[in-house]
Amino acid sequence: MQPRIVIAGAGVVGASIGAELAEAGADVTVIDAGRPGRGTSSATFAWINASADKEPTAYHELNVAAMDAHRRLAQRTRPATWYHPAANLQWADAADDLARLTKKVERRRELDYPVEWVSRRRLADLEPDLDPGDVADDRIARFPEEGWIDTPVLVATQLQRLRAVGGHLLTGTAVEALEVDAGAVTGVVAGADRLPVDVVINCAGPEADGVASLAGVELPLRTSAGLIVTTGPAVTSLASVVHAPRLHLRPEGGGRLMLASAAADAGVQAGYTVARDVVAELLADAARLLPAAGDLDAEDVRVGVRPLPPDGLPMLGPTGGVDNLYHVVTHSGVLLSVRLGELVTRHLLSGEEPPDFGLYRIDDPARFAPSPTAI
Ligand SMILES: Cc1cc2nc3c(=O)[nH]c(=O)nc-3n(C[C@H](O)[C@H](O)[C@H](O)COP(=O)(O)OP(=O)(O)OC[C@H]3O[C@@H](n4cnc5c(N)ncnc54)[C@H](O)[C@@H]3O)c2cc1C
């Protein structure tokens, strides 16, 4: 008999794991407290890359494998309207930032990760609408094989895969209780339903600690809010993902642009509210970077809450003595989702541990132990 698996959370992580498990023959039910993909997965920059700080090397390799997993899934699920391969352009305007960028480019070269320096003239050929301002010539880094994901469309694709093979989706119903007997979850209570289970997978993103606590398990989870602004349709041919010194932007489909920045994240206030001037500043920075687009307006302003394992690496597997409650909580969840779906499925159904699992397992006693106080 195939294992009965309940997944708490239909964000990009839960939906992707559900689709893989169901296609591999498991009896899967995905439950979401709200609507699928409307948590953090709807307020994300959704950049797929292995060029941001992805250390140690094993984690870089997981990120590269994750980019490949998107590519493979896109080939299998045509038309893959969620998948947008694109180059990523990045430059710096201060000497220490340029030193950091140079180090990053050198490190990616060591790792055989595709990257090149391009000149202002080449940039003008590639992206004629972009004005990078005062930037050293030949010091614009171009990572040609990255891209972005239309995350709600990926979530829908994964849930369609789940349903096509008989998997179930319950929405608008929270996992409210986990029945635990002798260190194992035996049942999941969601609204009027009580589902008997062999395995529960906790994919509740920033609320994963709440789901864990239903079984008396403590997760060392942090969260961090971020701001995503989507413009109205803009007159521009921009096709790349751009990491300029004060602004991150990319195309968002329908002629729209997506804008984000570290300063805008810092402007998210208590209660997840955002002052108008924070949005206005993002729009002004984008207009300076894309003068040809003229004035830009904000069509959508969203605050997303990142689930953040304290050391920045994914948290996988059971912990706290409840062995069939498997947690999958991660930052960079859009990028990692499809690959984690593959790895978790193999782990649960054939017992094959994901590569470098030791780095990611939550129950490694050394991983989140407080560091010894220096004497
Ligand atoms: C501003 C910002 C920028 C980002 N940029 C990137 C990026 O460029 N690239 C990248 O890869 N990642 C990025 N991320 C991170 C990425 O978006 C997240 O890692 C990812 O969306 C997490 O997905 P998830 O499925 O784990 O969580 P979510 O999408 O939050 O899904 C969790 C789901 O669980 C449900 N839930 C909660 N509690 C319960 C319960 N008790 N019962 C049932 N359901 C429950 C919620 O309703 C929700 O739908 C960014 C995040 C932010 C905020």
The ligand as an ORCA input file, in Angstrom:
! r2SCAN-3c Opt
* xyz 0 1
  C      10.414     39.985     -0.804
  C      10.807     38.551     -1.066
  C      11.666     38.252     -2.119
  C      12.027     36.928     -2.361
  N      12.809     36.647     -3.428
  C      13.063     35.366     -3.745
  C      13.770     35.058     -4.930
  O      14.198     35.960     -5.672
  N      13.955     33.743     -5.248
  C      13.497     32.733     -4.433
  O      13.691     31.553     -4.766
  N      12.847     33.000     -3.284
  C      12.617     34.281     -2.927
  N      11.928     34.569     -1.798
  C      11.589     33.475     -0.890
  C      10.444     32.632     -1.415
  O       9.408     33.467     -1.888
  C       9.957     31.709     -0.315
  O      11.040     30.921      0.139
  C       8.847     30.783     -0.824
  O       7.789     31.505     -1.420
  C       8.309     29.970      0.350
  O       7.316     29.121     -0.162
  P       6.534     28.170      0.812
  O       5.677     27.301     -0.035
  O       7.484     27.524      1.760
  O       5.672     29.170      1.721
  P       4.312     29.943      1.378
  O       4.259     30.381     -0.026
  O       4.134     30.977      2.433
  O       3.224     28.814      1.542
  C       2.872     28.313      2.821
  C       1.400     27.991      2.788
  O       1.079     27.350      4.022
  C      -0.248     27.708      4.343
  N      -0.438     27.435      5.784
  C       0.085     28.082      6.843
  N      -0.349     27.496      7.992
  C      -1.154     26.465      7.626
  C      -1.891     25.483      8.341
  N      -1.926     25.443      9.688
  N      -2.624     24.590      7.639
  C      -2.617     24.600      6.279
  N      -1.941     25.513      5.556
  C      -1.205     26.419      6.221
  C      -0.334     29.182      3.955
  O      -1.687     29.547      3.731
  C       0.507     29.233      2.692
  O      -0.269     29.124      1.504
  C      11.545     35.875     -1.517
  C      10.671     36.181     -0.483
  C      10.301     37.506     -0.251
  C       9.330     37.814      0.853
*
